[in-house]
Amino acid sequence: MNTTKTLRLRLKDKHARVLRQMAREVNQVWNHINEISARAARPFSGQPRYLSGYDLQKLTAGFSQCEGISVGSGTVQVVCAEYATRRRQFKKIRLNWRVSNPKSSKYSLGWIPFKIGHARYKAGQIQFAGHKFGLWDSYGLADHELRSGSFSEDSRGRWYLNVAVEIPELVGPRLPGPTASVGIDLGLKDCATTSDGQRLEGRWFRAQEYKLATAQRARKKRRVKAIHARIANQRKDALHQFSTALVKEHAAIFVGDVASAKLVKTRMAKSTLDAGWTMLKTMLEYKSHQAGVVFEEVNEAYSTQTCSCCGAIPASSPKGRAGLGIREWACSACATVHDRDVNAARNILAAGHGRLAGGIPVL
């Protein structure tokens, strides 16, 4: 059985002009089908019609044959299918326009999708739409069969290749590995705390907040973008190292099902987004799947309030938002002193064991 993984590789800056031209053509297709779809959904007479991706593909047939157009029909078809998907997702008859002018405040970062077989790797270069693009190959693309993907631009004007590949799983007997299991409590002050006391201190944005504010007041746009990119890279690197170490050292990983959707609407939104919970859980999931490690997301209800030693919910445990400042507490039932986050991680670990046994007990 093979595992599908998406690789992201940076392209050389000398190809930016050609890629921006292709992205402009993609934006033309997007804006054209956006207008067609809106007119069909708001007819002057008759019943409204919501065009599918197949309908939009028929209406854009022949665009790639026009003079001066470099993107192929496969790219146009992917754009139509993606537009129809996003329109259904957001339940709108008209989506935002894609702006091609880089000087505009509403500029849309470049995006060029492609189908399987339309991008090929040969001699250290990617061949696509009659062009050859050099890149820094850190994954050894020659050993993989390229599937569908896209070219994308970041806020600093750098271009990347995002392509899906299939990685075969190991076949045959595996060497004896770790047998320990671990629970992970996700938080704001510490991004993640494990049941054995390990901590991942987040707050990457907070550490650069003063420099970012200074650059914004000085209206140094390039500096602002560089700081934002540095924050994102620091977060991704720390999460990669933390998740890789956990997968190597454990046979089972359990994480709480805390979601950021509600917290981002409160005064804790900045810290919530800075923690990168979704990114960490995604990394743990696909790395565990590749390594044959059990990964489960379990219900973390009352994990902070419950004593991990006696299982009681004493009156001395921290409760609600008023108890967020309590980092250590003593159980009034068994007199055990707990670290708030470690105790929650241990309860999550117990809930994970309960799920493996056939159900999570009510804490």
N, C-alpha and C positions, 0 to 999 in steps of 0.2 A: 504494500500500500504506500502511495506517495503522498507527501505533504506539500501543499502549495504555499509558497512564500513570496512576498513582494520585496524586491531589491531596489534600493535607491542609490544611484551613482551620479556623481557630478560631471557635467559636460564642460568642455573647455570654453572659455569666454569668447574666443574668436568666432564661435558659431551663433552668438546672440542675435546678430542682425537677421540671419536667415530664419532663425526660430521665431523671432518676433513677427516676421512677415507671414509665416505659416499660422501663428496664433491670431493674427489679424483676419486671415481667411476663415479660421474657425469661428471667430466672433461674428463675421458676416453671416455664416450659416445659422448660428444661434439666434441672432437678432431677426433674421428672415423668418425662421420657423416660429419664433416668439410672436411676431406680428400675425402670421397666418393662423396660428392656433388661437390667438385672441379674437380675431375676426370670425372664425368658425364658431367660437363659443358665445359670441354676441352678434348674432345675425340680425339684419334689419327686418327680416320676415322669416317665418318658419321656425323649426325647432333648433335649439343649439346643438352643436356637434363637437365632441371632444376628440380631437385627432390623436390617434395612437402613434407610436414610434414608426410602425410600418407605413401609416398614411403619410407621415412627414418625410419618410425616405423616398416615397414615390414622387412627392412634390419637389424634392431637391435633386432628383435624378438629372445627371448631366452637368451639375455645377463644376465637378472636377475637370470637365472637358473644356471649360471656358478658358479664354486666352489669359495668360498671366497667373493662373491658379496652379499651385504646386502640390497641395494636399490631394490625396487620392479619394476615391469613392468610399473606401473602407472607413476613413476618418469621418467623412460626412455622415455615414450611416451610424457610427458610434455616437456622434453628437446628437443626432435625432433621437436615438434610443435613450440617451442620458437626459435629454430635455424632457421627454415624456415621463421618465421615472421621477425626476425632480418636481414636475408639475403635479403629479399624483401625490407625492410625498408632502408637499406644502399646501395642497388643495387650493391652488390658484389657477386662474385662466391666463395670467400673464406673469412671467418671471422678470427678474431684473435684467436690464440690458447689459451686455458685455461691452465695456469701453476700451478702445484700442489706443487712445492717446495717453502716452506715459506721463504727460504733464498734468493730466486731469486728476483731481482729488478722488474721483470715482473710478480710477483706472483698474481694470480687471487683470490680475496676474495671468501671464500666458499659460495656456493649456492646449495641448495637441494630443488627442487620444489616437490609438491605433489598434488594429485587430491582430489576431494571431497570424504570424507569418509575414506581416508587413514591415517589421523591423528585424534586421538580421545583424549578427555580430561576426565580424571577419577582420582578422589582422589588427586587433586592438581598436576597431572603429565600429560604429553603429551605422548601418546603411538603411536609410529611410527616405522615401519620396525623391529618389535620385540624388541625394546628398549623403556625404560621409561625415559623421560627427565623431571627433576624438573625445575620449573620456578617460577618467582615472578608474581603471578596473580593479577594484579591491576585493571582488568576489570570485574572479575567474569565470567570466561569462562563457568562455569557450567550453566549459564542462557542463553547461546547462542548455536546455532547450527553451528559447524565449517564447513566451505566450503573449497575451494582450498586455497593454500598459499605456503609458502616456509620457509626454515631455511636459515638464512643469517649471514655472519660474517662481522664485521667491521674491521677497520684498526688496532685496538688494540687487535684483537683476541677474542673479545667477540661475543657470538652467540645470535641471536634473532629469535623468532617465529613471522612470518608475516602471518596472517590468516584473510580471509574475513568472516564477519558475517552479518546477516540480523537483522536490528533494526526496529521494528514496529513503525510506526508513531502513534501519539496520535489520538484516536478516540473520537468523541463527542465534545460538545461545549468547547471552550477554554476560559480561563479567559481573561478579557480585558488586552491587552498589550500596549506597547508603540505605539505611532502614528507618531512619528517624523521620518524624513528621513535625510540622510547624504550623502555627496559627499566626495570622497577621492582622493587626488592628490598624486601620487607616485613620489618620488624624490631620490636624492643621499645624500644630506646633512642631511635631515630628511627622513627616510624611507617612512613615510606616514604622511600626514597632512589632517585633516578633515575640512569640511566647517564651523564647529563651533569652530575651533581653537585648537583642540587637536593635539598633535604631537607625533610621535613615532620616537625617535632618534635612528638611527641604528649605523653604523660604528663599529660593533662588532669586525671585523677583524682588523680594524685600532687601536683599543684599545689594542690589544694583539700583534701588529706587531713587536714591539721592542723585547718583550720576545721571540717571535717566531724566529726572526732573530738571537738572541743570542744563542738559542738552536741549530739552524741549523749550525751556524759557529762552535759550539762545537761538532757537529756531535752526539748529544744526540737524537737518533731516537725515543726512547720511550717518551722522553719529548716533542718532536715535535708532535708526534701523540696525546699526551694528550692535548696539547694546541689547536690543530685543533679540537679535540672532544669538548673541553670546548667552543670554539667559536661557533660551530654548536649548542650545547645545549643552550647557551645563546640566540642565534638568534631564535631558535624554541620556547623557553619559552616566550620570549618577544612578538613574533608574535601571539602565542596562547592567551596570556592574552589580547592583544590589540584587536584581532578579536572577542574573546568571549564577551568582554565588549561592542563592537559595536553591536553585534547581540542582546544582552540583552536589549540595550537601544533604538533600532530603529526598525521601521517596514519596512523600505526600505533602501538599501545600494547601492550606485552607485560608481563605480571606473573607472578611465581612462584606456584606452586600450593600454597604453604604453607597448612596448615589449623590452626585453633586447637583442634580437638577433643581432640588429645592433650596439647597444652601446658596446657590449662586444668585438667588433672589433676595438674600438677606445682606446684613452688613458684613458678613464673613465671606462675601463673594471673591474678593481679591485673594485671600488666603486659600480659599477652596480651589480656585483655578490654578494657583501657584503650586499646589501639592501634586497635581498630575495623577490623580487616582486611576482614571480610566486608562491612561498610558501604562501605568504599572501593572494593572490587572491584565491588559492585553499582552504585555511582554511575558508575564508569568504563564499565561494560558498557552501561547504558542511554543514557548520554550519547554514547558512541561510536556506538551504533546509530542514534541520531537525527541525528548529524552526519555519518554516512557514513565514520567512522573505523574502521580495522581494530582489533579488540580480541581478544587471545588470552591464555589462561592456559596457561602452559607448565611443563614439568617443571623444577624448579630443583635437582635432585640434583647435588651436588658443585659448585654454582655459587660457593660461598664458597672452596672449596679450589683451584679451577682458576685458573690464571693467564690473564687475559683477553688477554694479549699473545702468549704462546707456546703456550698450550693445555695445558701440563703441569700435573701435580699434584705440586708439589715437597714435600719433607719440611718446608720452612719454613712452609707454609701452615697456618692455624688449623684444628684438627680437633676435633670433638666438643664436649661441654659445657666441657671444660677450656680450649678455645680461644676461648670467648665473650668473654673479657677482652681479646683481641688485636684492636685496632682498625686497626693498620697492620702490614704485613709486606712483606718483600722476597722476590721469587722467586729461589730458589737456582739456577734454570736459566738465566734471562735477566737477572737482577739488577734487574728492574723493581720499584719500590716501589709498593704498592697500598694504597688505602684499602679496608678490608674490604667495606663496603656498596656502594661504587661499583663495585668489581671484580665483586661478585656481580650487580649490575644490568646490567653490560656482558655478562656471560655469559648472563643471561636474554634480553637483546636478541639475542645471537647465536643462541640456541636458538629464539627467535621467528622470525628470518629463515630458519632451517633448516626450521621448520614450514611457512612459506609456500612454501618451495622444494620441499616434498614429504617432510618428515620431519625429526625432531630428531636431530642427531648425538649420539652418546654422548660426554659430556664426560670 
